[in-house]
Amino acid sequence: MGDRRPLVLFETEDAGGVKNCDRPFGLVGITVAFRKKPLGGNVSVSANRGLKKWFSMRRYGAFGAFKLAVTQRCKWVAASMPSEEDLRAWYDRWARGKLEVMREHGLEP
């Protein structure tokens, strides 16, 4: 009855050998969506049983929204919070490829 794998924060290699490209940060349950109206973007976090929450990049800043999403995911899956340096490294690696898109949506990396 459904998927009974334990909830995790990081991707693992034992997921059938398939690496999901939909995980921009390499973290499970953290995704980013940009929108035109109203101009901006959200970082969303999800878990099982329909838990989902969005953090606005306009309100919290792009890195702030990412950090809040990771914090929420850690609470939901009972994982320890990664260090600030790790968070910054994951975010910076993702943001380098999205600079033009972020500026186009009125956001600063």
ABEGO torsion letter per residue (X at the ends): XEBABBBBABBBAAAGGBBBAABAAGBBGBBBBBBAOBBEBBBBBBBBGGBBBBBBAAAAEAAAAAAAAAAAAAAAAGBBBBBAAAAAAAAAAAAAAAAAAAAAAGBBX
